[in-house]
Amino acid sequence: MNLTNLTILGSTGSIGSQALDIIREGEERFDVRALSAHSSWKKLADQINEFSPRYAVLVDDRHKVELEDRIKDDRCEVLYGQHHLESLAEDADTDCVLNSLVGFSGFIPTVKALQAGHRVALANKESLVVGGALITKLLDENEQAELIPVDSEHSAMLQCLVGESRESIEKIVITASGGPFWEWSREQMQKITVEEALDHPNWSMGAKITVDSATMMNKGLEIIETYWLFGLPLSKIEAVVHPQSIIHSIVTFTDGSSKAQLGPPNMKVPIQYALTYPKRSYLQADRLDWAVSQQMTFEPVDYERFPCLGLAREALQREEHAPAVLNAANEVAVYRFLNEEIGYVDIPDVVESSLDKIACKDNMSVESLRSIDEETRAFARELRPKSVHS
């Protein structure tokens, strides 16, 4: 059996760690070609010692000495700095790049990997949110390049669409758990703490993604992803609240029938599917017990209490750089909230003000996206939301 050379960008995070669990325990044969971490040097060192990659990147080099002292495998070349992530992504000996970087930092590695003709297992939703037009163009121009989604919702859509034509799609329905505040009033939301926002009822994720789930910005970003992944108009993409998180997405077809992909909340399923697509392999994971009584309920999204979802739909309809503004402003707002500089309800205010203020008339390119990202972040960092007083 041939080995698949795998590069994992963001190997110490939740997605990267679970991917290594799959490799450690699974039937598929992977050779870990490269690993990367931002600052978790101890965990990266342990992964290097176990999986013996050819390369590893630590973006934050403040613990360079400690990392190298901890590494026992001298065959691994360790590199330092953000720019080396791009080198890993376009490495000619890599077959598949799992991009689980968080935020805009994952966009250029996605571009480089696709330009190199690799399969990209994409867990970095910002790549498509920020530069969906560029990425779809790259996929059209390079027949070898593949982009397989890792998000549970988009993996579900892909699984439902195997064997189906895009023309037969009437609607794609993205399910949302509703997060921890689905039943909270606007008045209650005024006093949400960081600890409460990080307490997700169904999923275990990183802090930024967990807050996005609480504000439902994650569903807005996923709508933009769906738009680019499947080439559908916005009118055919809908979000609904499904608190049990059993159905991950639904596709309704032009004959009135629907397909849904179901399973317990478990990110290892979509991670493995992206790595092995179109094959399936055995995975040690929980199964649904259909002999046990269980409930699956659905509710419409409340756009007044969760304005981030509406802002994402609006950004997709504005000028082509608007989703990049949305993404950058949201990243800054979430980190400011996590640092207790602003309140939970200020997050959509920062995003909306940024969308109203920042625009770009240049044709979309990597350079224009980098510029608009930097401009938006500078604006969002200094913005004083309505609830913040002198």
N, C-alpha and C positions, 0 to 999 in steps of 0.2 A: 504494500500500500504506500502510495506517495505521500510525503509529508506536506502539509500546508504551512508555508512560512508566514507567521503571524506577527504583526506589530501592534502593540496595544499602547495607545496614547492616553494617558490618565490611568495607569495600571493600579495605582494605590487607592483610587476612589471606589465607590460602590459598584459601578458597572465593570470596571477593570478587574476588581477583586473577584467578582462573581464569574467573570470570563475565565480567570485562572483556576477557579474551582472546577469549572466545566472541563477544562483541559486536564486538570489533575485527576478527575474522577471518571471522565467520559470515555466513550469508545472511539471517538474520532482521533486521528493522529495529527497533532499540531507541533510544529517546531517554533518556539517563541524566539522570534528574530530580534525584537527590540521592545523595551519597556520605557515608560517615562512617568515622572511625577513632578509636581510643582515644588512642594517643600517637604513631603513626608519621606525623609531620607532613610529613617530606620526601616520602614516597611518596604521601601524600594530595595534596600540592601538585602533584606530577607528574601525578596522575590528574585533578585539576581542570583543569590546563593542557591536557590531551589531550582530555577528554570534555566540558568546558564545562557542568557541571551548574548548575542554578538555585540549589541549596543544597548546603552541605557542613557537617558537624559534626565538630569535634575535641573529644573529651570532656575530655582533659587539656590545659588551656590554658597550661601553663608555656612552651610554645614559640609562643605566639600571634604575637609580633612576627616571628620567623623565618619562620613559615608565610606570613604576609601579604606579607612581602618576596619570598618565592619564587614567589608566585602571579602569573601574567602575565594571567590572564583576570579582568577587573574586573566581569564580569557575574554572577559567583558570589557569593552572600551567605554568608559564613562565620559559623557560630554555635559557641558553646562551652558545654560542659556536658552531662551525661547526660540531663537532662530534654528537651533538644532532639531526642533520638532518637525520642521519642514523637510530637513534632510532625511529623517526617519520615514516620513510619509512618502517620499519619492524614491526611496531605496530600491534599486533595480531587482534585488533578490527577495523582495517582499511580495507575497501573493495577495494578502488581505491586510487592511489597516482597520482596526477597531478604534474609532475615534470617540472616546468618552470624555474629551476635554469639556470644560464648562465655559460657556460664554463665547464671545467673539474670537478668543484665542484659538478656537477650533476651526475657524473658517478657512484660513489660508492652508493649513495642513490638509483639509479636505480637497481643496483645489489642487494642491500639489500631487496628492495621491491619485486623483482622477486623471490629471495630465499624464501621469506615469502609467496609466492603464491598469490600475489596481482595482480590486474590489474594496469598497469602503463600507464597512458595517457601521452605520451612522447612529451614534447616540448623542451627538452634539447637534441638538435641534437648531441652534443659532446659525449653523452653516446654511441651511435652506431658508431660514427666516431672513437673514441678512442678504444673501446673494443667490437666491433661488434661480433667478434668470441666468446668471453666469454658470451656475452648476448644471442646469438642464442643457445649456448650450454645449458645455464640455462633454456631457454624456452623449449628445447627438453627434459630436465630432469624433469621438473615440469609441469605437465599437468594443474594445477590450474592457473599458472602464465599466464598473457596476456600482450602483449605490443601493444598498439593502438597509431598510430602516430597522433600528433596534428598539425605538419607543414601542411600548406594548400596544398602543393604539394603532400605529402605522404598520407594525408587524401583523396585527389582526386584519387590517384592510388588505394587505398583500396576500395573506393566507386565504381570505375570502375571494380574492380575485384570480387565484390560480385557475386557469382554464376558461376564464371569462374575458369578453372583449370590453374595452373601455367604453365603447358606444352603447353598451347595454346597461350602463350605470345610470340610475335615476337620482340616487342620493347616497351620500356617505354620512353616517351618523357616528360622531365621536362621543364616547361615554366619559363622564367625569364623576369622580367620587363625591364631589361637592366640598371636599376638604373638611376641616374641623369646624368651620363657621357657617355651614350651610343653613342652619336653623337660627342663626343669630340675627337680631335686629340691627339696623344701622346705628342705633344708639349704643348697643352693646359693643359694636365694632370699634367705636371711638377709643376704647380702653384696652384693646387687644395687646397682650405682651408678646415679646419674642418667644418666650417659653411656650406659650399657648399656640403660636403660629407654627412652631416646629413639632407639634404633637399631632402628626397625621394619623387618622384612624385606621388606614389600611396598608400603607406603603412605608418602607424604610428607605429614605433617600438622603442626599446631601442637603445642607441647609438652604441653599439658594433655590433648588428645585422644590423643596418642601414649602417654602414661602410662596413660590409661584403657584403651587397647587392651592394654597389657602386663598390667594387672591383670584384664582382661576385664570391668571395670565398664562399658565401652562396650556390651557385649552385654546387660548387665542393663538399662541405660538404654534400649536399643533394644527390649527385650521390653516395657517399660512403654509406649514409644511405639506399638508394634504394637497393644497392648491398646486404646489410645484411638483410633488411626487407623482400625482395622478392626472394632472392636466385638466382639472375640473373647474368650472366657474364657481365663484363664491356662493351662488344661489343653490348649488347642489351639495354644500357642506354644512352640516348642522351639528351642534353640540347639545347633549341632554345629560341630566344628572342621573346617575345610577349608583346609589350609595354603596351597594354590595361589591362593586368592582369585580364582578364575575364575567360580564360581557365587556369585552375590550373595544370593540367597534362593530358596526353593523353596516352592511351594504344592501341597499334596496335597488332592485333591477326594474327595467322598463315593463316587465310583465307582471309587476306587483309583488313578486316574491322577494324575500330577504335572506341573506346569510349573515350569521354572527359567529365570531370566534370567542370561545368561552374558556375559562380556567381560573383557578385560584390566583390571587395576586402573587406573581413570582416572576422576577425579571430574567431569571435564567432561561426561561422558555424562549422569549424573543431574542436574547443574546445568542443562544445556540442556533436558532433558526437562521439568523443572519449569517453566522459563520459557516453553516452547512447547506444553505439554500442551493438548489430546490429540494435537497434530501432532508429527511427527518432521522434523528438518531435517538436512541433511548436516553432518557434523563431521569435521574432519581429526584422526583419532585412530587408534591401533593397532587392528588387527583380529586375531581369532583365526585362525590358519592350520590348518584342519581336515585338511589333507593331511600335517601333521607329527605324529609320535607324541608324545603328551603324557599326563600322569597327573593324575587327579583323585581324591583320597582324602578320606575322612571318618572322624572319630573322635568318640566321646562326650566331653562336657565333664567335666573333673575338678573337681568342686566343692570337694574338700578343698584342692587346691593353688591354686584360684582362688575363694576364698570370696566375693568381691564380687558374683559373678553370683547366688549364692544369696541374698545380702542384698537384692539388687534385687527378686527374686521375692517374698521375704518382706515387703518394704516395701509391695508392691502389695496384699498380703492384710491388712495392718494398717489402722489408721484412715486416713482419706482424706488427711491431711497428711503421712503417713510418707514418701511418695516425695520430698516437698520437703525433709524432714530428710535423707534419703539423699543427695540431690543437693548440698545445702549442705555437709554434712560431708565428702563426697568432694572437692568443690572445695577446701576448706580443707586437707584431708589431702594432696592432690596438690601444692598449692603449697608446703606445708611440706616435703614430700619433695624438690621441685625446689630448695628453699632449703637442703636438707641439714639440716633441723631434726629430721626423723624418718626412719626407714628405710622401704624399700619394703614390708616385711611389716607395718609399722604402719598402712598406709592402711586395710585392712579393719577393724583394731581401732578406729580413730577413728570409722569409719562405724557399726560395731556398737554401740559405747558411746553414740553420739549417738542412734541409734534407740531404745535402751533408756531413755535419759534424757529425751528431748524429746518432748512430745506436745501436741496442741491440741484442745480440746473445742468450739471455735467452729465455726460453719458456714463452709464454704470460701468465701473471697472474696479479691480482690486484697490487701486489707488484712491478712487473717489469714495469707496466704501470705508477704507481706512481713515480718510479725512473726515467724513461725516460722523464716524464713530467717535473720533477724538473730540470733535467739536461738540457733539451731544453730551459726552461725558463731562467735559469742562463746564458746560451750562448746567447740567443736572446736579453736579456736585455743589454748585454755589447757590442753587435755587432755594428760596425760603418758602416752603409750602404754607398753605393757608393757616394751618393749626400751629405753626411755629412763630412765636412773637418775640420781639426784642426784649 
